[in-house]
Amino acid sequence: MTAQPPAPRGRARDLGFPVGHLPPGQFNAITDVPGVRVGHRTVWRGGPGESGPVARTGVTAIWPHEGNPFRERVYAATSVFNGYGIMTSDIVMDEWGLMGSPIVLCDTANLGLAYDATVRYMTARDPAVGDDDVLMPVVAECDDGFLNDNRAFTLTTEDVTAALDCAASGPVAEGVVGAGTGMQLFDFKGGIGTASRRVEIGSRSFTVGVLLNTNYGSRHQLQVAGHPVGRKLVDRMPVRHKEGSCIAVVATDLPLHPKQLRRLARRVDIGLGRTGSVGNDGSGEIFMAFSTAHRIPREAPDGIMPIEVMIEGQFWTHGSPFDVVFDAVAEAAEEAALNALCQADTVDGRDGHRLWGFPIEEALAMLHNKTGRA
């Protein structure tokens, strides 16, 4: 057992896995969408032969832009592939189509703590929070109880604050980090993964970015580039199967209204399906999408503001620009899942439980033989 989280091993495209045809952004991450920032706090304590609880958990925070989202909200929407899980503020997004907070990802047992900590964080930074209006932050969970001691409640308010404070643009850490520290993926070690795609709409260029906290799938379901590699990787199984959700956050600078964003969020289903997910009954595949194209203020002089929006429902015989956008979401979600799978290495946790790292070289050999390249 390592005394610290294992180092990331490499991203899917850099290792040679097929990852689609659309071009990625500069960092191939959700932070390629201008203004979006991501921060992690990893909580890693204890292990076999040591006294005290074993912590394999953490927090991941996503800010939609560089300003104050409580005052400058963004259009947002949700979609559910399988609903055994929780994402707070989903009713607000369904009703208003707006998101007015950072997004916080954590483990199931500490969802309440993360919600409270986010409210306290924003309250300390804006006198209008709790006075002019209440804050209903977006907090989403995955169960990390196979590796992490849920009964010890090892996450703290300080951990949530740290993730919110350290959020930055640029490259995003993946694998065994932040909220992904205790996650599984097709009975291998899972965690955080992200990817992005650039799309051309008319004469303008836009970005679609996806970040996943992967904690889904059974081994036999695993597919890479359409090949059922999970059926052949029958060893290195955990002592028992334990899953518990996939949270997806889709960000874009495309000018979209909430119903259009819901259509984007639903295309994460396709990306996960390409990796083999069927939305297992005990898993909560819960997705959201937001656009940074408009910042919706709390007040306007006459209560009205103009917005720009993509046209949908064109003559189908002429083609629709939404087709490439949907393609971008599906590709980015698939690659984000593969990045999580490749980056995360073996982790030992509570009660001697182990999740093995995905055998990269073995899987690549299977794909090469299948395609005749080796």
C-alpha positions in Angstrom: 0.0 0.0 0.0 1.3 3.5 -0.9 1.4 6.2 1.8 0.0 8.6 -0.7 -2.2 8.6 -3.8 -0.6 6.9 -6.8 0.8 9.2 -9.5 -1.3 9.6 -12.7 -0.2 7.2 -15.5 -1.1 9.0 -18.7 -4.1 10.1 -20.7 -5.9 7.9 -23.1 -4.9 9.6 -26.4 -1.3 9.9 -25.4 -1.2 6.2 -24.6 -2.6 5.3 -28.0 -6.3 4.6 -27.3 -8.8 5.7 -30.0 -10.6 8.8 -28.8 -12.8 10.2 -31.7 -12.2 12.6 -34.6 -13.1 16.1 -33.4 -10.2 18.3 -32.3 -9.7 18.9 -28.5 -9.1 22.2 -26.9 -5.6 23.4 -25.6 -5.7 21.3 -22.4 -8.3 18.7 -23.6 -10.2 19.6 -20.4 -13.3 21.3 -19.2 -11.1 24.3 -18.4 -10.8 24.9 -22.2 -14.1 26.7 -21.9 -13.0 30.3 -21.0 -13.5 31.2 -17.4 -14.2 27.6 -16.1 -11.9 26.6 -13.2 -11.4 23.3 -11.3 -10.0 22.6 -7.9 -9.3 19.4 -6.0 -8.7 18.5 -2.4 -7.6 14.9 -1.8 -8.1 13.3 1.7 -5.8 10.3 2.2 -5.1 8.9 5.6 -4.5 5.5 7.2 -4.2 2.0 5.8 -3.5 -1.6 6.5 -1.6 -2.1 9.8 -2.3 1.4 11.0 -4.7 2.5 13.7 -7.6 4.9 13.0 -10.0 5.3 10.1 -9.0 4.9 6.4 -9.7 8.0 4.3 -9.8 7.6 0.5 -12.0 10.6 -0.4 -12.0 14.2 -1.4 -13.6 17.2 -3.0 -13.7 18.6 -6.6 -15.0 22.1 -7.2 -15.9 23.7 -10.5 -16.5 27.4 -11.0 -18.5 28.3 -14.0 -16.7 31.6 -14.6 -14.2 33.9 -12.9 -16.8 36.1 -11.3 -19.4 35.6 -8.5 -22.0 33.0 -9.8 -24.4 34.0 -7.0 -24.8 37.4 -8.6 -24.0 36.4 -12.2 -25.9 33.2 -12.8 -25.6 31.0 -15.9 -28.1 29.0 -17.8 -28.0 25.3 -16.8 -29.9 22.1 -17.1 -29.8 18.5 -15.8 -30.4 15.0 -17.2 -30.6 11.6 -15.5 -29.5 8.4 -17.1 -30.2 6.3 -13.9 -31.4 8.1 -10.8 -30.0 6.4 -7.8 -28.1 9.4 -6.5 -28.3 13.1 -5.5 -27.5 16.4 -7.2 -28.8 19.3 -5.2 -30.3 22.4 -6.8 -31.6 20.2 -9.7 -35.1 21.4 -9.0 -34.0 25.0 -9.3 -32.3 24.3 -12.6 -35.4 22.5 -13.9 -37.6 25.4 -12.8 -35.5 28.5 -13.5 -32.9 27.1 -15.9 -30.3 28.9 -13.8 -27.2 27.9 -11.7 -26.0 30.4 -9.2 -23.1 28.7 -7.4 -20.0 26.7 -7.9 -20.4 22.9 -8.4 -19.0 20.7 -5.7 -18.4 17.0 -6.1 -17.9 14.7 -3.0 -18.7 11.3 -1.5 -22.3 10.3 -0.6 -21.8 10.3 3.1 -20.6 13.9 3.2 -23.0 15.5 0.8 -24.7 17.5 3.6 -21.3 18.7 4.9 -20.3 19.8 1.4 -23.6 21.7 0.9 -23.2 23.4 4.3 -19.5 24.3 3.7 -20.3 25.8 0.2 -23.1 27.9 1.7 -20.8 29.1 4.5 -18.0 29.8 1.9 -20.2 32.0 -0.3 -21.9 33.7 2.7 -18.5 34.8 3.9 -17.7 36.3 0.5 -21.0 38.0 -0.4 -23.2 40.0 2.1 -26.3 39.3 -0.1 -26.1 35.6 0.5 -28.7 34.7 3.2 -30.0 38.2 3.2 -31.2 39.3 -0.2 -31.6 35.6 -1.2 -30.5 32.2 -0.1 -27.8 30.1 -1.8 -28.8 26.7 -3.1 -25.5 25.3 -4.3 -25.0 22.4 -6.7 -23.5 19.5 -4.8 -23.3 16.0 -6.4 -22.2 12.7 -4.9 -20.7 9.3 -5.6 -20.3 6.5 -3.0 -16.6 5.8 -2.2 -17.4 3.4 0.7 -15.5 0.4 -0.8 -12.2 2.1 -0.2 -13.2 4.9 2.2 -14.5 4.5 5.8 -17.9 6.1 5.4 -18.7 5.8 9.1 -15.6 7.9 10.0 -16.8 11.1 8.2 -13.2 12.1 7.4 -14.2 15.0 5.1 -14.2 18.4 6.7 -15.4 21.9 5.9 -11.8 22.9 5.5 -11.4 20.4 2.7 -14.4 21.9 0.8 -13.0 25.4 1.3 -9.6 24.3 0.0 -11.0 22.8 -3.2 -13.0 26.0 -3.8 -10.0 28.2 -3.1 -7.5 26.4 -5.3 -9.7 26.2 -8.4 -7.7 27.2 -11.5 -7.8 27.2 -15.2 -5.4 25.2 -17.3 -4.6 21.5 -17.0 -6.9 19.4 -14.7 -5.5 16.7 -12.4 -7.2 13.3 -13.2 -7.5 9.8 -11.7 -7.0 9.4 -8.0 -7.6 13.0 -7.0 -10.3 15.1 -5.3 -13.8 13.5 -5.4 -12.4 10.7 -7.5 -10.0 9.4 -4.8 -12.2 6.4 -3.7 -14.0 5.7 -7.0 -14.2 2.5 -9.1 -14.7 2.1 -12.8 -15.7 -1.3 -14.3 -14.3 -2.9 -11.2 -10.9 -1.2 -11.8 -9.8 2.0 -10.1 -11.7 5.0 -11.4 -11.9 8.7 -10.5 -11.8 12.1 -12.2 -11.5 12.4 -16.0 -12.0 15.3 -18.3 -11.8 16.1 -22.1 -12.9 18.8 -24.5 -13.8 19.4 -28.1 -13.7 22.4 -30.4 -16.6 22.9 -32.8 -17.2 25.4 -35.7 -20.6 26.9 -35.9 -20.9 29.2 -38.9 -17.8 31.4 -38.8 -17.3 31.1 -35.1 -15.4 28.6 -32.9 -16.8 27.2 -29.6 -15.7 24.7 -27.0 -17.5 21.9 -25.3 -15.9 20.5 -22.1 -16.8 17.5 -19.9 -15.6 16.5 -16.5 -16.6 13.1 -15.0 -16.4 11.6 -11.5 -16.5 8.0 -12.6 -17.8 5.3 -10.3 -19.9 3.1 -12.6 -19.9 -0.2 -14.5 -19.4 -3.9 -14.2 -16.2 -5.5 -15.6 -17.9 -7.5 -18.3 -19.5 -4.4 -19.7 -16.2 -2.5 -20.3 -15.6 -1.6 -23.9 -12.8 0.4 -25.5 -13.3 1.6 -29.0 -16.1 -0.9 -29.4 -14.1 -3.8 -28.3 -15.3 -5.8 -25.2 -12.0 -5.9 -23.4 -13.7 -6.3 -20.0 -14.8 -9.8 -20.9 -11.1 -10.8 -21.3 -9.7 -8.9 -18.3 -11.1 -11.4 -15.8 -8.5 -11.2 -13.1 -7.6 -8.4 -10.7 -11.2 -8.3 -9.5 -12.2 -6.6 -6.2 -13.4 -8.8 -3.4 -16.9 -7.7 -4.2 -18.5 -5.4 -6.8 -19.3 -1.9 -5.5 -20.5 0.9 -7.7 -22.2 4.2 -7.0 -22.8 6.7 -9.7 -21.2 8.9 -12.4 -21.5 12.6 -12.2 -20.9 14.5 -15.4 -20.5 18.3 -15.8 -20.7 19.7 -19.3 -19.5 23.2 -19.9 -19.7 25.2 -23.1 -19.4 28.8 -24.4 -22.1 28.1 -27.0 -25.1 30.4 -26.6 -27.7 28.0 -25.5 -30.9 28.3 -23.5 -31.7 25.7 -20.7 -33.8 23.3 -22.8 -30.9 23.1 -25.3 -28.5 22.5 -22.5 -30.6 19.6 -21.3 -30.2 18.1 -24.7 -26.5 18.4 -24.4 -26.5 16.8 -20.9 -28.4 13.9 -22.3 -25.7 13.1 -24.8 -23.3 12.1 -22.0 -25.4 8.9 -22.0 -24.0 8.2 -25.4 -20.4 8.7 -24.3 -20.7 6.5 -21.3 -22.6 3.9 -23.4 -19.6 3.7 -25.7 -17.5 2.6 -22.7 -20.0 -0.1 -21.9 -22.3 1.6 -19.4 -26.0 0.6 -19.4 -26.9 2.7 -16.4 -26.9 -0.1 -13.9 -29.8 -0.1 -11.4 -27.6 0.7 -8.4 -25.8 3.5 -10.0 -26.7 7.2 -10.2 -25.7 8.6 -13.6 -26.6 12.2 -13.1 -25.5 14.9 -15.6 -25.7 18.7 -15.9 -24.7 21.2 -18.5 -24.2 24.9 -18.3 -23.3 27.7 -20.8 -20.9 30.6 -20.1 -22.2 32.6 -23.0 -24.6 34.6 -20.8 -24.3 35.8 -17.3 -27.8 36.4 -15.9 -27.8 39.3 -13.4 -30.0 39.5 -10.4 -31.4 42.9 -11.6 -31.8 44.8 -14.9 -33.2 48.3 -15.4 -36.4 47.2 -17.0 -36.3 43.5 -16.0 -35.3 42.5 -19.5 -32.0 41.5 -21.1 -31.3 40.4 -24.7 -29.7 37.0 -25.3 -28.1 35.3 -28.3 -29.1 31.7 -28.9 -28.4 29.0 -31.4 -31.1 28.1 -33.8 -32.5 24.5 -33.5 -35.1 22.6 -35.5 -33.6 23.6 -38.9 -34.8 21.9 -42.1 -33.4 18.4 -41.5 -32.5 18.1 -45.2 -30.1 21.0 -44.7 -28.3 19.6 -41.7 -28.2 21.0 -38.2 -25.2 22.5 -36.3 -26.5 20.7 -33.2 -25.3 17.5 -34.7 -21.6 18.4 -34.3 -22.3 19.7 -30.8 -23.9 16.4 -29.8 -21.0 14.6 -31.3 -18.6 16.8 -29.3 -20.4 16.0 -26.0 -20.4 12.2 -26.7 -16.7 12.2 -27.7 -15.6 14.3 -24.8 -17.6 12.1 -22.3 -16.1 8.9 -23.7 -12.6 10.3 -23.6 -13.0 11.7 -20.1 -14.0 8.2 -18.9 -11.0 6.6 -20.6 -8.8 9.3 -19.1 -10.1 8.4 -15.6 -9.5 4.7 -16.3 -6.0 5.2 -17.6 -4.8 7.8 -15.1 -6.0 6.0 -12.0 -3.6 3.3 -10.6 -4.1 0.7 -7.9 -5.4 1.8 -4.5 -5.7 -0.1 -1.2 -8.3 1.1 1.2 -10.4 0.1 4.2 -10.6 -3.5 5.4 -7.9 -4.6 3.0 -10.1 -3.7 -0.1 -8.1 -3.1 -3.3 -9.0 -1.6 -6.7 -6.5 -2.5 -9.3 -5.4 0.0 -12.0 -6.6 -0.8 -15.5 -3.9 -2.9 -17.3 -3.0 -0.4 -20.0 -0.5 -2.4 -22.0 -2.7 -5.5 -22.0 -5.7 -3.6 -23.2 -3.6 -1.8 -26.0 -2.3 -5.2 -27.1 -5.9 -6.5 -27.4 -6.9 -3.4 -29.5 -3.9 -3.7 -31.8 -4.4 -7.4 -32.5 -8.1 -6.7 -33.2 -7.3 -4.0 -35.7 -4.4 -5.8 -37.3 -1.9 -3.2 -36.3 0.2 -5.6 -34.3 
